Amino acid sequence: MKFLDYAPAPESTSILNLRGSYGLYIDGKWVSGRGGELTSISPATEKPIAKFELANEQDVDLAVKAARKAFEGSWGKLSGSERGKYLFRIARLIQERAREFAVAETLDNGKPIRETRDIDIPLVAAWFFYYAGWADKLEHAGVGPNPKALGVAGQIIPWNFPLLMLAWKVAPALAAGNTVVLKPAETTPLTAMMFADICEQAGLPAGVVNIVTGLGSVAGSALVGHGGVNKIAFTGSTAVGRQIAKTVAGSDKRLTLELGGKGANIVFDDAAMDEAIEGIVNGIFFNQGHVCCAGSRLLVQESVHDEVVERLKRRVSTLRVGDPLDKNTDIGAINSKAQLERISKLSATGEQEGATRWSLDCPLPGKGFWFAPTIFTGVAASNTIARDEIFGPVLSVLTFRTPQEAIEKANNTPYGLSAGIWTESASRMLRVADSLKAGVVWANTFNQFDPTSPFGGYRESGYGREGGRHGLNAYLQAGEVK
Amino acid sequence: MSEMNIPKTYKLFVGGAFPRSESGRSREIKNPAGEFVANIALASRKDARDAVVAARSAQSGWANATAYNRGQVIYRIAEVLAGRFEQFAATIRETTGVTSKQASAQVQSAIDALISHAGWTDKFAQVYGGANPVAGPFFNLTVPEPTGVVSVLAGEQTDFADLVRAIVSVITTGNAVVAVVPESISLAAIEFAEVLATSDVPAGTVNILTGDVSEIAPWLASHQDVNGLDLSMLEAELAKNCEELGAETLKRILRKSGKEVTDLHRLETFVEAKTVWHTKSLS
């Protein structure tokens, strides 16, 4: 150990009380999945965590039927204020078991405990608490008089924020009076299965929340194509989102899609540099860059390019990559072998196409999936790494001269999820914010999330919003005028 | 001595001009009694592409006009249409065979829709968006922005009032329109284009193509530079086909629904919620 090195400070996993194997949670009961099983591993160690049974088409059908029964029965008959009480209770239960969930999420996903403890799980509780309060106020949601639920919502979530994405989907759906069938991602089902336990503790009626682990191509497809589902909410890749939009075409199924991104983070020469550097780091290295709204394209005004890149490298050199359970870790493991391969391949393409690569020279654990934080300079707008979503800790740096050029470059993508602006000029900030084709614009900050704040994309980043009143409306329809 | 009637030539409406179809195609429009009324231009794929280019060029200028200004322009459309009330009622009666009373009701309904939307331009942002009380030291505001270029596709059963309501809804929030209308309402639609052309609506903001909707709609549904599709007036089979094609570029879709589509729902379908965060601090 050298001077100023940190001693290991691992969070204990003794708080966990995991089962060896998890079935499906349907109609308030644990049942066996008939679509095979998989073993979830920790991406940091490749050690198995637990076995998960997978749902096949019949299992999905059972779950949809259970959700329908609950919608037409127990849940559908409750008043809004009674529904709200269940959701408030869920928020409290999450808070009470926050550390347990944080450890489980870090173990299963590979993201640092610092993030699950301080960001993911607190936001999960906040999301349920926020939407709990909407349940008895639906007439103020803005969809018209006598708003009513859609029915059964099929929800498919990704692996990058497993429990948080569950909360984004389940909380507004239940507040609006729907019942749900949720399919977690195949590499990160653990906290969703633990959430089933929370539903039990909250005394939620059977069938209101059904959780079916499974493959996208089997359980996901079955859910999207199921005639008994009234709404599909999907977060994931643009390619899959397109396929889902095609499948539901011509039906009455409502659809919201939260897809990919290639966010521009624009740094003007008058930016507060210390804050901007922190913002750039947070924008791309938060959650190993496994973030659809990551600021993966850094657009720097030419006059400050060299200074920004130098300071950025110096700051990144202080990041600690390693054991996600260590409280001092900044960057954890890549979620899966497949994702690591994709990041490695796209980075190699970046080099082949002529960009200059700089990767943090840091020791990486021998087991598990790891990728050192990487910055590409000299990137052209036409380069693959400036266009394709990498979904990893890889930043592409481009330059601009005028605000107009910054706007054009920022918008030069089929995506439109997020963008960042760093400037001390308020009027310039507002004018640039107006011109960016992005659903979320962070000015002098980045990667902030809040249940009251709508989140979602323009163009090929999808449609619909999650969070706020807009997120509630995605689960409501106008009722009859009395 | 009776003077000779001067029949009108009906053309397309693209980029503020009235071109013939580049394909040179036209089709006879007859009244319900089978008598010749006029020829309409039969729009081609190239015409559809030209209309998208015109709409795209006009869209940002229209979106950047103030909401007050857009409201006045839309009110002006209502004024000019009202001034030609009898002409529209006659055209609708003659080409569709509805009664005088029904034709007048359609024109009145179109005027009412225009006036109502003239009042929406500067109120929608407050109804739709607002400040979000996030748990931290941030200014956080959600505002609606236009989706971009939206194609409004009329069906065989679409009447004049439905068409006007659909078009004005899309432009109220700052989008540009490429509308495609079938023979049944072609004449009224092109006469409406004449109203638009004399109502201070910037050229290209609204473009109207007449012809075979089932031929043109799929091209627009798969066009890379069209951002939204109003399919709510189309027949089910064609609507499904267009929705599938539109999925490729994740277009915003307004479907037919069991109930009447409300004005608010229409407006909300073709806007994007943009949420801006900014730090608050004294330093």
Chai-1 contact restraints between the chains, C-beta under 6 A:
chainA,res_idxA,chainB,res_idxB,connection_type,confidence,min_distance_angstrom,max_distance_angstrom,comment,restraint_id
A,R242,B,A247,contact,1.0,0.0,6.0,A-B,restraint_1
A,A245,B,A247,contact,1.0,0.0,6.0,A-B,restraint_2
A,K246,B,E244,contact,1.0,0.0,6.0,A-B,restraint_3
A,K246,B,A247,contact,1.0,0.0,6.0,A-B,restraint_4
A,A249,B,K240,contact,1.0,0.0,6.0,A-B,restraint_5
A,A249,B,E243,contact,1.0,0.0,6.0,A-B,restraint_6
A,A249,B,E244,contact,1.0,0.0,6.0,A-B,restraint_7
A,G250,B,K240,contact,1.0,0.0,6.0,A-B,restraint_8
A,G250,B,E243,contact,1.0,0.0,6.0,A-B,restraint_9
A,A433,B,V276,contact,1.0,0.0,6.0,A-B,restraint_10
A,V440,B,T275,contact,1.0,0.0,6.0,A-B,restraint_11
A,V441,B,V276,contact,1.0,0.0,6.0,A-B,restraint_12
A,W442,B,W277,contact,1.0,0.0,6.0,A-B,restraint_13
A,A443,B,H278,contact,1.0,0.0,6.0,A-B,restraint_14
A,N444,B,T279,contact,1.0,0.0,6.0,A-B,restraint_15
A,T445,B,W277,contact,1.0,0.0,6.0,A-B,restraint_16
A,T445,B,T279,contact,1.0,0.0,6.0,A-B,restraint_17
A,Q448,B,W277,contact,1.0,0.0,6.0,A-B,restraint_18
A,D450,B,V134,contact,1.0,0.0,6.0,A-B,restraint_19
A,D450,B,A135,contact,1.0,0.0,6.0,A-B,restraint_20
A,T452,B,N132,contact,1.0,0.0,6.0,A-B,restraint_21
A,T452,B,P133,contact,1.0,0.0,6.0,A-B,restraint_22
A,T452,B,V134,contact,1.0,0.0,6.0,A-B,restraint_23
A,S453,B,N132,contact,1.0,0.0,6.0,A-B,restraint_24
A,S453,B,V134,contact,1.0,0.0,6.0,A-B,restraint_25
A,S453,B,N140,contact,1.0,0.0,6.0,A-B,restraint_26
A,S453,B,T275,contact,1.0,0.0,6.0,A-B,restraint_27
A,P454,B,T142,contact,1.0,0.0,6.0,A-B,restraint_28
A,P454,B,A273,contact,1.0,0.0,6.0,A-B,restraint_29
A,P454,B,T275,contact,1.0,0.0,6.0,A-B,restraint_30
A,Y458,B,E272,contact,1.0,0.0,6.0,A-B,restraint_31
A,E460,B,L250,contact,1.0,0.0,6.0,A-B,restraint_32
A,Y463,B,R252,contact,1.0,0.0,6.0,A-B,restraint_33
A,R465,B,A273,contact,1.0,0.0,6.0,A-B,restraint_34
A,G468,B,N132,contact,1.0,0.0,6.0,A-B,restraint_35
A,H470,B,A273,contact,1.0,0.0,6.0,A-B,restraint_36
